[in-house]
Amino acid sequence: MREFIHGDQLRGHTAVVLGAGSSGIAAARLLVRLGATVRLLERSESVAASVPADQGFEVRGGQHRPEDFQGATLVVLSPGIPRTKVAPLLPEGAQVVSELELASWFVSEPIVAVTGTNGKTTTTTLIGRILEQNGRSVFVGGNIGTPLSDYVMGGDRADVLVLEVSSFQLQNSPSFHPHVAVLLNFSANHLDYHETMEEYLDAKLSMFGHMDARDLAVAPLSMKDELEGRSFTKANRVYFVASRRFDCPGLPGEHNRENMAAAYLACRHLGLREDDVRHGIEGFASLPHRLEAVAEHRDVTFVDDSKSTTIDSMIAALKSQDRPVRLLAGGVFKGGDLGAVLPHIRERVRGIYLFGKSREIFEKAWSGCGLEIHWDPTLEEAVFRAASESRPGECVLLSPATASFDLFANYKERGKAFQRAVREWVEGTA
């Protein structure tokens, strides 16, 4: 436990944590360490029942009720739970924060925070690797991997914390203050959560407003006019574009050149030279389910980009391929203009294979693309159809541009299902 965490700092206070995912459980454990009386609420009774007992906090499953919040002075929302959904149940004066905000109160180390619509996980992981390859001890976590609360409760300290941060977390983080903040890009996403694009952008930019002249804000040059017009931060500002400064086979495509440029600027502020960054980038492999090449059979490549949950990420995936594409798409559509994909479909795609939900949305948007649009209820069936129609020299690409929650628990399970289906196809036709 950090020496500045004391077991009596929240003594006498009642704290309520919503959501029994990894960040919710981590927040509940931290609040117990701080001396609070803690209730963990989880709407799924089966998930609530799976939470390990004897951790010092109460777990309640099922629909949230006003009595669940009785006496609460602090409410911690897990990512993905909108404040508006629970606002009518909250006691007057209760402070509502994210797990990220709560944990950041007990952090003194420099923080690099990475946000954006696309590329967050890749860039966060890349910055962590660059720093580690140059002798820095690093904690990489936040919205990926380990919650910040778990780091705070751990015994080991890092030189730098590199955190992926989402709009969900930032919207309820009124004082979160990174040393370096990176905005990779911005486009329509999570409009099933945020009421407007303006609200979504405000959430992304909120952390920049907490920075000062000693800090660094990194953002895309394409957004410079928009951001400068907002006077969005007092930090020093630098803007990046894709360049040929760095090259890495594990990071294909123009979008990854932007990610590398942003990572370089962040690491430069922490004292690294260009050659140091180049050394850290060398050998970086693509992350699972992010343009991951999973098989090649009869000169057809199969690429898993299940992490693609937005239109921009689908466009980036298409642009990264140098082969004609058989495109697999479908799932829970989160908003945006699918028409923006049409020029890339006409240029690169030889077949479209939809699966799961949102069939009508995709078919309406792409009806004029000049290709037959197939649909299957499951991903496996769509993979078999796309593979059977593929020709030597082509690529079967899973890049759904959607959330996965119609058929799968998350994008990782969707990617694993794609890879299983590919293996079955290859083995069946070998």
C-alpha positions as CSV (number, residue, x, y, z in Angstrom):
1,M,0.0,0.0,0.0
2,R,1.3,3.5,-0.8
3,E,2.5,5.3,2.3
4,F,0.1,8.2,1.6
5,I,-2.9,5.9,1.7
6,H,-4.2,5.7,5.3
7,G,-6.9,3.3,6.5
8,D,-8.8,6.2,8.1
9,Q,-9.1,8.7,5.3
10,L,-12.7,7.7,4.5
11,R,-13.6,6.4,7.9
12,G,-17.2,7.1,8.6
13,H,-18.1,7.5,4.9
14,T,-20.3,5.2,2.8
15,A,-19.1,4.6,-0.8
16,V,-21.1,2.9,-3.5
17,V,-19.4,1.3,-6.6
18,L,-21.4,0.5,-9.7
19,G,-20.2,-2.4,-11.8
20,A,-18.5,-5.6,-10.8
21,G,-15.9,-5.6,-13.6
22,S,-12.2,-5.4,-12.9
23,S,-12.2,-1.6,-12.3
24,G,-15.3,-1.8,-10.1
25,I,-13.8,-4.5,-7.9
26,A,-10.4,-2.6,-7.8
27,A,-12.2,0.6,-6.7
28,A,-14.1,-1.2,-4.0
29,R,-11.0,-2.8,-2.6
30,L,-9.2,0.6,-2.6
31,L,-12.2,2.2,-0.8
32,V,-12.1,-0.5,1.9
33,R,-8.3,0.2,2.4
34,L,-9.3,3.9,2.9
35,G,-11.7,2.9,5.7
36,A,-15.0,3.4,3.9
37,T,-18.1,1.3,4.2
38,V,-18.5,0.0,0.7
39,R,-21.4,-1.4,-1.4
40,L,-20.7,-2.9,-4.8
41,L,-23.7,-2.9,-7.1
42,E,-24.0,-5.1,-10.1
43,R,-27.2,-5.4,-12.2
44,S,-26.4,-8.9,-13.4
45,E,-27.1,-11.2,-10.5
46,S,-25.0,-14.0,-11.9
47,V,-22.0,-11.6,-12.2
48,A,-22.6,-10.3,-8.6
49,A,-22.7,-13.9,-7.3
50,S,-19.3,-14.6,-8.9
51,V,-17.5,-11.8,-7.0
52,P,-15.2,-13.4,-4.4
53,A,-16.4,-13.0,-0.9
54,D,-14.6,-11.8,2.2
55,Q,-13.1,-8.7,0.6
56,G,-14.5,-6.3,3.1
57,F,-17.4,-4.9,1.0
58,E,-21.0,-5.8,0.4
59,V,-22.2,-7.0,-3.0
60,R,-25.7,-6.4,-4.2
61,G,-27.1,-7.9,-7.4
62,G,-30.1,-6.9,-9.5
63,Q,-31.9,-3.7,-10.4
64,H,-30.6,-0.6,-8.6
65,R,-32.9,0.8,-5.9
66,P,-32.8,4.1,-4.0
67,E,-32.0,2.2,-0.8
68,D,-28.8,0.9,-2.4
69,F,-27.4,4.4,-2.3
70,Q,-28.6,5.4,1.1
71,G,-26.0,7.4,3.0
72,A,-23.5,7.4,0.2
73,T,-21.1,10.4,0.1
74,L,-19.0,8.9,-2.8
75,V,-20.3,7.0,-5.8
76,V,-17.8,5.4,-8.2
77,L,-19.1,4.6,-11.7
78,S,-17.4,1.9,-13.8
79,P,-16.7,2.6,-17.5
80,G,-19.8,2.3,-19.6
81,I,-22.4,3.2,-16.9
82,P,-23.8,6.6,-17.8
83,R,-24.3,9.0,-14.9
84,T,-27.7,10.0,-16.2
85,K,-29.0,6.4,-15.6
86,V,-28.4,6.5,-11.9
87,A,-28.7,10.3,-11.2
88,P,-32.3,10.0,-9.9
89,L,-31.2,7.5,-7.3
90,L,-28.2,9.4,-5.9
91,P,-28.4,11.1,-2.5
92,E,-28.1,14.9,-2.6
93,G,-24.5,16.0,-2.3
94,A,-22.9,12.6,-3.2
95,Q,-19.7,13.0,-5.2
96,V,-19.7,11.0,-8.4
97,V,-16.3,9.9,-9.9
98,S,-14.7,7.3,-12.0
99,E,-12.3,4.6,-10.7
100,L,-9.6,6.5,-12.7
101,E,-10.3,9.7,-10.8
102,L,-10.4,7.9,-7.4
103,A,-7.1,6.2,-7.9
104,S,-5.4,9.3,-9.3
105,W,-5.8,11.0,-6.0
106,F,-3.1,8.7,-4.7
107,V,-0.6,8.9,-7.5
108,S,2.5,11.1,-7.5
109,E,4.4,9.6,-10.5
110,P,4.3,11.2,-13.9
111,I,1.3,10.0,-16.0
112,V,1.1,9.7,-19.8
113,A,-2.6,9.4,-20.7
114,V,-3.8,8.3,-24.2
115,T,-7.3,8.9,-25.5
116,G,-9.0,9.0,-28.9
117,T,-11.6,7.2,-30.9
118,N,-9.2,4.7,-32.4
119,G,-5.6,3.5,-31.7
120,K,-5.6,4.0,-27.9
121,T,-4.5,0.5,-26.9
122,T,-1.8,0.2,-29.6
123,T,-0.3,3.6,-28.8
124,T,-0.5,3.1,-25.0
125,T,1.2,-0.2,-25.3
126,L,3.8,1.3,-27.7
127,I,4.7,4.1,-25.4
128,G,5.1,1.7,-22.6
129,R,7.4,-0.5,-24.7
130,I,9.5,2.4,-25.8
131,L,10.1,3.6,-22.3
132,E,10.9,0.1,-21.0
133,Q,13.3,-0.5,-23.8
134,N,15.1,2.6,-22.7
135,G,15.5,1.6,-19.0
136,R,12.4,3.2,-17.5
137,S,10.2,1.1,-15.1
138,V,6.6,1.5,-16.4
139,F,3.1,0.7,-15.4
140,V,0.7,0.3,-18.4
141,G,-2.9,0.0,-17.6
142,G,-6.1,2.1,-17.0
143,N,-8.7,1.2,-19.6
144,I,-6.6,-1.8,-20.7
145,G,-5.2,-4.5,-18.4
146,T,-4.8,-3.5,-14.8
147,P,-7.0,-0.7,-13.3
148,L,-5.1,2.2,-11.8
149,S,-6.5,1.3,-8.3
150,D,-4.7,-2.0,-8.4
151,Y,-1.4,-0.2,-9.1
152,V,-2.1,2.3,-6.2
153,M,-2.6,-0.6,-3.8
154,G,0.5,-2.5,-5.0
155,G,3.9,-2.4,-3.5
156,D,6.1,-1.6,-6.5
157,R,6.5,1.9,-7.9
158,A,7.1,2.8,-11.5
159,D,9.0,5.7,-13.0
160,V,6.1,6.5,-15.4
161,L,2.4,5.4,-15.6
162,V,1.1,5.0,-19.1
163,L,-2.7,4.9,-19.1
164,E,-5.3,4.3,-21.8
165,V,-8.2,6.5,-20.8
166,S,-11.7,6.4,-22.3
167,S,-14.4,9.1,-22.6
168,F,-16.5,7.1,-20.1
169,Q,-13.7,7.5,-17.5
170,L,-12.8,11.1,-18.3
171,Q,-16.4,12.3,-18.1
172,N,-16.4,11.5,-14.4
173,S,-12.8,12.6,-13.6
174,P,-13.0,16.2,-12.5
175,S,-9.4,16.6,-11.4
176,F,-7.4,13.9,-13.3
177,H,-4.1,15.6,-14.3
178,P,-1.7,13.8,-16.6
179,H,1.9,15.0,-17.2
180,V,1.5,14.2,-20.9
181,A,-1.9,13.8,-22.6
182,V,-2.4,12.4,-26.1
183,L,-5.5,12.8,-28.2
184,L,-5.0,10.5,-31.2
185,N,-8.1,11.3,-33.2
186,F,-11.8,12.0,-32.9
187,S,-14.8,10.7,-34.8
188,A,-18.3,9.4,-34.2
189,N,-18.4,6.7,-31.5
190,H,-20.3,5.7,-28.4
191,L,-23.4,7.7,-29.5
192,D,-25.3,5.0,-27.7
193,Y,-23.8,6.5,-24.5
194,H,-23.0,10.1,-25.2
195,E,-26.0,12.2,-26.1
196,T,-24.2,14.3,-28.7
197,M,-20.8,14.5,-30.5
198,E,-20.1,17.7,-28.5
199,E,-20.6,15.9,-25.2
200,Y,-18.3,13.1,-26.5
201,L,-15.5,15.5,-27.5
202,D,-15.9,17.5,-24.2
203,A,-15.3,14.2,-22.3
204,K,-12.2,13.5,-24.3
205,L,-10.8,17.0,-23.8
206,S,-11.6,17.3,-20.1
207,M,-8.2,16.1,-18.9
208,F,-6.4,18.7,-21.0
209,G,-8.2,21.4,-19.0
210,H,-6.5,20.2,-15.8
211,M,-3.0,20.6,-17.2
212,D,-0.5,23.5,-16.8
213,A,2.5,25.0,-18.6
214,R,4.8,22.3,-17.3
215,D,2.8,19.6,-19.1
216,L,2.5,18.5,-22.8
217,A,-0.6,18.1,-24.9
218,V,-0.2,16.0,-28.0
219,A,-2.9,16.1,-30.7
220,P,-3.4,15.6,-34.5
221,L,-2.6,18.5,-36.8
222,S,-6.0,17.9,-38.5
223,M,-7.7,19.1,-35.3
224,K,-5.5,22.1,-34.6
225,D,-7.9,24.8,-35.6
226,E,-10.8,23.1,-33.7
227,L,-8.7,22.7,-30.5
228,E,-7.0,26.1,-30.6
229,G,-10.4,27.7,-31.0
230,R,-11.5,26.1,-27.8
231,S,-8.4,27.2,-25.8
232,F,-8.6,23.7,-24.5
233,T,-5.5,23.6,-22.3
234,K,-2.8,25.7,-20.7
235,A,-0.2,23.0,-21.4
236,N,2.4,23.2,-24.1
237,R,0.9,21.9,-27.4
238,V,2.4,19.9,-30.2
239,Y,0.6,18.5,-33.2
240,F,1.5,15.3,-35.2
241,V,1.0,13.9,-38.7
242,A,1.8,10.6,-40.1
243,S,5.4,10.4,-41.4
244,R,8.1,8.1,-42.5
245,R,10.3,8.9,-39.5
246,F,9.8,5.4,-38.0
247,D,9.1,2.1,-39.7
248,C,7.8,-1.1,-38.1
249,P,6.3,-4.1,-39.9
250,G,4.2,-4.9,-36.8
251,L,2.5,-1.5,-37.2
252,P,1.1,-1.4,-40.8
253,G,-0.9,1.4,-42.3
254,E,-1.1,5.2,-42.3
255,H,-3.0,5.2,-39.0
256,N,-0.1,3.4,-37.3
257,R,2.3,6.0,-38.6
258,E,0.2,8.6,-36.8
259,N,0.3,6.4,-33.7
260,M,4.1,6.2,-33.9
261,A,4.4,10.0,-34.4
262,A,2.2,10.7,-31.3
263,A,4.2,8.2,-29.2
264,Y,7.5,9.8,-30.3
265,L,6.3,13.3,-29.2
266,A,5.1,11.9,-25.8
267,C,8.4,10.1,-25.2
268,R,10.5,13.1,-26.3
269,H,8.9,15.1,-23.6
270,L,10.0,12.5,-21.1
271,G,13.7,12.9,-22.2
272,L,14.1,10.3,-24.9
273,R,15.9,11.1,-28.2
274,E,14.7,10.0,-31.6
275,D,17.1,7.1,-31.7
276,D,15.9,6.0,-28.3
277,V,12.3,5.9,-29.7
278,R,13.4,4.1,-32.8
279,H,15.0,1.4,-30.7
280,G,11.8,1.0,-28.7
281,I,9.7,0.7,-31.8
282,E,11.8,-1.9,-33.4
283,G,10.3,-5.4,-33.2
284,F,7.0,-4.1,-31.9
285,A,4.4,-6.7,-32.9
286,S,0.7,-6.1,-33.6
287,L,-1.5,-6.6,-30.7
288,P,-4.1,-9.4,-30.6
289,H,-7.2,-8.7,-32.7
290,R,-5.7,-5.5,-34.1
291,L,-4.9,-6.2,-37.8
292,E,-3.5,-9.5,-36.6
293,A,-2.5,-11.9,-39.4
294,V,-3.8,-15.3,-38.3
295,A,-3.4,-17.6,-41.3
296,E,-2.5,-17.9,-44.9
297,H,-4.0,-20.7,-47.0
298,R,-3.9,-21.1,-50.7
299,D,-2.5,-17.6,-51.0
300,V,-5.4,-16.1,-49.1
301,T,-4.6,-14.2,-45.9
302,F,-6.9,-14.0,-42.9
303,V,-6.7,-10.9,-40.8
304,D,-8.3,-10.4,-37.4
305,D,-9.2,-6.7,-36.7
306,S,-12.0,-7.5,-34.2
307,K,-10.9,-4.4,-32.1
308,S,-12.3,-2.3,-34.9
309,T,-15.5,-0.9,-33.3
310,T,-15.8,2.3,-35.3
311,I,-16.1,3.4,-38.9
312,D,-12.7,5.1,-38.9
313,S,-11.0,2.0,-37.7
314,M,-12.6,0.0,-40.5
315,I,-11.3,2.6,-43.0
316,A,-7.9,2.4,-41.5
317,A,-7.9,-1.4,-41.8
318,L,-9.0,-1.3,-45.4
319,K,-6.3,1.3,-46.2
320,S,-3.6,-0.9,-44.5
321,Q,-4.2,-3.9,-46.9
322,D,-2.4,-4.2,-50.2
323,R,-4.6,-7.1,-51.3
324,P,-8.2,-7.2,-52.5
325,V,-10.4,-7.6,-49.5
326,R,-13.3,-9.9,-48.5
327,L,-14.8,-7.7,-45.7
328,L,-16.6,-9.1,-42.7
329,A,-18.7,-6.6,-40.7
330,G,-21.6,-6.4,-38.4
331,G,-22.6,-6.2,-34.7
332,V,-24.0,-3.5,-32.5
333,F,-23.6,-0.2,-34.5
334,K,-22.5,2.7,-32.4
335,G,-23.2,5.6,-34.8
336,G,-21.5,7.5,-37.6
337,D,-21.5,7.8,-41.4
338,L,-21.1,4.4,-43.1
339,G,-21.2,6.2,-46.4
340,A,-17.6,7.4,-45.7
341,V,-16.4,3.8,-46.2
342,L,-17.9,3.6,-49.8
343,P,-14.8,5.0,-51.6
344,H,-12.6,2.5,-49.9
345,I,-15.0,-0.4,-50.6
346,R,-15.1,0.5,-54.3
347,E,-11.3,0.7,-54.4
348,R,-10.3,-2.4,-52.3
349,V,-13.3,-4.7,-51.5
350,R,-14.3,-7.7,-53.6
351,G,-17.1,-9.0,-51.3
352,I,-19.1,-7.9,-48.2
353,Y,-20.1,-10.4,-45.6
354,L,-22.3,-9.2,-42.8
355,F,-23.2,-11.1,-39.6
356,G,-25.2,-10.6,-36.5
357,K,-27.1,-7.3,-35.8
358,S,-27.2,-4.0,-37.8
359,R,-27.8,-5.8,-41.1
360,E,-30.3,-3.2,-42.2
361,I,-28.0,-0.3,-41.3
362,F,-25.1,-1.6,-43.4
363,E,-27.2,-2.7,-46.3
364,K,-28.9,0.7,-46.6
365,A,-25.6,2.6,-46.4
366,W,-23.8,0.4,-48.9
367,S,-26.6,-0.5,-51.3
368,G,-24.9,1.4,-54.1
369,C,-21.4,0.0,-53.7
370,G,-21.8,-2.3,-56.8
371,L,-21.1,-5.5,-54.8
372,E,-23.5,-8.2,-53.6
373,I,-23.9,-7.9,-49.8
374,H,-24.3,-11.2,-48.0
375,W,-25.6,-11.8,-44.5
376,D,-25.4,-14.7,-42.1
377,P,-26.7,-14.9,-38.5
378,T,-23.3,-16.0,-37.1
379,L,-19.7,-14.9,-37.6
380,E,-18.7,-18.5,-38.3
381,E,-21.1,-18.8,-41.2
382,A,-19.9,-15.5,-42.6
383,V,-16.3,-16.6,-42.4
384,F,-17.0,-19.8,-44.3
385,R,-18.9,-18.0,-47.0
386,A,-16.1,-15.3,-47.4
387,A,-13.4,-18.0,-47.4
388,S,-15.2,-20.1,-50.0
389,E,-15.6,-17.2,-52.3
390,S,-12.0,-15.8,-51.9
391,R,-9.4,-16.1,-54.6
392,P,-5.6,-16.4,-54.5
393,G,-4.0,-13.1,-53.7
394,E,-7.0,-11.8,-51.6
395,C,-7.5,-11.1,-47.9
396,V,-10.4,-12.1,-45.7
397,L,-10.6,-9.2,-43.2
398,L,-12.7,-9.1,-40.0
399,S,-13.1,-5.4,-39.3
400,P,-16.6,-5.0,-37.9
401,A,-16.9,-1.3,-37.1
402,T,-19.3,-2.2,-34.3
403,A,-19.5,-3.3,-30.7
404,S,-19.6,-7.1,-30.2
405,F,-22.4,-7.4,-27.7
406,D,-25.0,-9.0,-30.0
407,L,-23.1,-12.3,-30.2
408,F,-20.1,-12.0,-28.0
409,A,-19.1,-10.8,-24.5
410,N,-16.4,-8.5,-26.0
411,Y,-14.2,-7.9,-29.0
412,K,-11.7,-10.5,-27.8
413,E,-14.2,-13.3,-27.9
414,R,-15.3,-12.1,-31.3
415,G,-11.7,-12.3,-32.5
416,K,-11.2,-15.7,-31.0
417,A,-14.4,-17.0,-32.7
418,F,-13.0,-15.6,-36.1
419,Q,-9.7,-17.4,-35.5
420,R,-11.4,-20.7,-34.6
421,A,-13.6,-20.4,-37.8
422,V,-10.5,-19.7,-39.9
423,R,-8.7,-22.8,-38.4
424,E,-11.7,-25.0,-39.1
425,W,-11.9,-23.7,-42.7
426,V,-8.1,-24.2,-43.3
427,E,-8.2,-27.7,-41.8
428,G,-11.3,-28.7,-43.7
429,T,-9.8,-27.6,-47.1
430,A,-6.2,-28.6,-46.5
